[in-house]
Amino acid sequence: MNPIEMQKCLGGVHYPASKREIVDQAKEHGAGKDVMGALKSLPEKEYDSPAAINKEVSQQ
């Protein structure tokens, strides 16, 4: 999955953000199936930056 594409879909997220806020924002930005699948598989916790989301996704 392309991290740049994922970050485009997360524009406007106010950090810290919950998994739900992140997934909802990506959906509003028209994220593709790969991005949505990666974000939906994130652990339920607060994320304090886009880098934290990228790190979690890359560990999956």
Summary of the structure (lengths in Angstrom):
residues: 60
radius of gyration: 9.8
end to end distance: 11.0
largest distance: 24.9
contacts: 165
relative contact order: 0.25
helix: 57%
strand: 7%
